[in-house]
Amino acid sequence: MEKRKERIDRGIKARSEDIFALSSWREMLYLAAPRLAPIILFLVLPMFLNPYWQRVMISLAVFAMLAISWDLLAQSGMISLGQALFFGMGAYISGIINHTWGVHPFITIPLAGVLGGVLCTLILLPVLRLRGIYFSMFTLILPLMLVRTIEATRIFGGTEGLSGMSPLPASWLELYLIIAATLLTFFGFRRMMASDYGLILKGICDNDRSVTNAGINIYWYKTQALFFSSAVGAFAGAYMTHVYMFVGMPVFALDYSIMPIASVVVGGVGTFSGAVLGAAILVPLSEILRGIGGLRIVLYGLCLVIFIVAVPEGIFHYIQRKYQQFERWVDIDG
């Protein structure tokens, strides 16, 4: 007799997922563990790391923020290839303000996040009506254009960049501030996308014409999503400016566009948890492979291929399914 595999929700999930009718500590732990685990890990792990890996942890948090911001755009129907534009814009705004007027980093970083978000939104506003590859190509070209403009005109320090930025007061504060910002972005965006506002953004991604026929101005909502995403990316860039006390053309490097996309693809598209998980895998992996020289890119690319081929849905979706469901073989009738 032929058999097929079926997936069934675990009883504890069926009881507690939607109505939160908790009748035991086991059910409370079942719901709370996936939410508390990343918070505890991010807060406790740095205490056991040496200074080098603490710097890697900062990079991990920054790329996680860029991946979350990319995922927000993707869930709103905009596929960006230019997160480096957001990152670089925030880095230069913060660096220029601090270098010129000596403003404290606690002011320049959030200010650069807001101003960078506004400026990037205004730059991309005329192309919001473009769809698919056309919007993606425009976001890819912009950082390259800005790099060549800075190189040719020698503005903002030219190829040498600007140095001597004010550092953050302490190394532990430097680390935990970006971790707090990452967690705030993660839970804030997840809450936003679970609301009616997020439902509209997802509707725009699925079928923008139906949303338009409902009398909703989709371009206004896409503008807001673009601002939220670019502001987060600009904040990350501004933060790294004061971590390295330098800003230059490398902030528009393609790495800041490709790594967030790779993180989301590996972790799982459509869920901010996947973006964070992907960054938590790829960023340390990149550092571990740094010591093998030229073979680093080959092995790194091979790992990416294995992740994508073995778990095409994304690692987070796979883990989530195993956590919430079990599989069994059943007979096929007739």
C-alpha positions, 0 to 999 in steps of 0.5 A, spaced: 500 500 500 502 506 498 504 511 503 505 519 503 507 523 509 503 528 512 505 534 517 500 535 523 501 541 528 503 539 535 497 539 540 501 545 544 501 549 538 494 548 536 492 550 543 496 556 545 498 559 538 492 564 537 488 564 543 494 564 548 490 559 553 496 557 557 494 552 562 501 550 564 508 552 565 510 547 559 506 551 554 508 558 557 515 556 555 513 553 548 511 560 546 516 564 550 523 560 548 523 562 541 522 569 543 527 570 549 532 565 546 535 571 541 535 576 546 538 572 552 543 570 546 545 577 544 546 579 551 550 574 554 554 571 549 558 578 548 561 577 555 564 570 553 568 573 547 575 576 546 575 584 543 576 581 536 570 577 536 566 583 540 568 587 533 565 581 529 559 581 534 558 589 532 558 587 524 553 581 525 548 586 528 549 591 523 548 586 517 542 584 521 539 591 521 541 591 514 538 584 512 531 586 516 531 593 512 532 589 506 526 584 508 521 590 510 522 592 502 521 585 500 515 584 504 512 591 501 514 589 494 520 592 493 526 588 491 533 593 493 540 591 490 542 598 494 542 597 501 549 600 500 546 607 498 542 607 505 548 605 509 553 610 506 548 615 506 548 615 513 555 614 514 557 620 510 552 624 514 554 622 521 561 623 519 561 630 516 557 633 522 561 630 527 568 632 523 565 639 521 562 641 528 564 636 533 557 634 535 557 628 539 556 621 536 549 620 541 546 626 537 549 625 530 548 617 529 540 618 530 540 624 526 544 621 521 539 615 521 533 620 520 536 625 515 539 619 511 532 616 511 529 622 508 534 623 503 534 616 500 527 616 500 527 623 496 532 620 491 528 614 490 521 617 490 521 618 482 522 611 481 517 608 486 512 606 480 518 602 477 517 594 478 521 588 479 528 588 476 527 596 474 527 598 481 532 593 483 537 596 477 536 603 479 538 602 487 544 598 484 547 603 480 546 609 485 551 607 490 556 606 484 554 613 481 556 616 488 562 613 489 565 615 482 562 622 484 566 623 490 572 620 487 572 625 481 570 631 485 574 630 491 568 632 496 568 629 503 575 627 503 575 624 496 578 617 495 582 618 502 575 620 506 574 623 513 578 620 519 578 622 526 571 621 528 569 621 535 569 614 538 563 612 543 565 612 550 566 605 552 567 599 548 562 595 552 557 601 550 559 600 543 557 593 543 551 593 547 548 599 543 548 596 537 545 590 539 539 594 543 538 597 536 538 591 532 533 588 537 529 594 537 528 594 530 527 586 529 521 586 534 518 593 532 518 591 525 515 584 526 510 588 530 508 593 525 508 587 519 503 583 524 498 589 524 493 592 519 498 597 517 503 591 515 497 587 512 497 593 507 504 592 505 503 585 504 497 586 500 501 591 495 507 585 495 502 580 493 497 584 488 498 592 488 492 593 483 487 590 488 490 594 493 489 600 489 482 598 487 480 598 494 482 606 494 488 605 498 494 610 495 500 604 495 505 609 493 504 613 500 505 606 503 511 604 499 514 611 501 513 610 508 516 603 508 522 606 504 523 611 509 523 606 515 528 601 511 533 607 509 533 610 516 535 603 519 540 602 514 543 609 515 543 608 522 547 602 521 552 606 517 552 612 522 554 607 527 559 604 524 562 611 522 564 612 529 566 605 531 571 605 526 572 613 526 573 613 519 568 614 513 570 614 506 568 610 499 568 603 502 561 605 505 558 604 498 561 597 497 557 592 494 558 588 500 553 592 504 548 590 498 550 583 497 551 580 504 544 583 507 540 579 501 544 573 502 543 573 509 535 573 508 535 568 503 539 563 507 535 565 513 528 565 510 525 571 506 518 574 509 520 573 516 525 578 520 527 572 524 530 569 518 534 575 516 537 575 523 539 568 523 542 568 516 546 574 518 548 570 525 551 564 520 554 568 514 558 574 518 562 569 523 563 564 517 566 569 513 571 571 519 572 564 520 574 563 513 578 569 513 585 565 515 585 561 509 586 566 504 584 566 496 580 560 498 575 564 502 571 566 497 570 559 494 569 556 500 564 561 502 560 561 496 560 553 496 557 554 503 552 559 500 550 554 495 549 548 500 544 552 504 540 554 498 540 548 495 539 544 502 534 548 505 531 552 499 525 555 504 530 558 509 533 555 515 528 559 519 522 556 516 525 549 516 526 550 524 520 553 525 516 547 521 520 542 525 518 546 532 511 547 531 509 540 527 511 533 526 511 528 520 508 521 519 507 516 514 499 515 512 496 510 508 493 513 501 486 510 501 483 507 494 
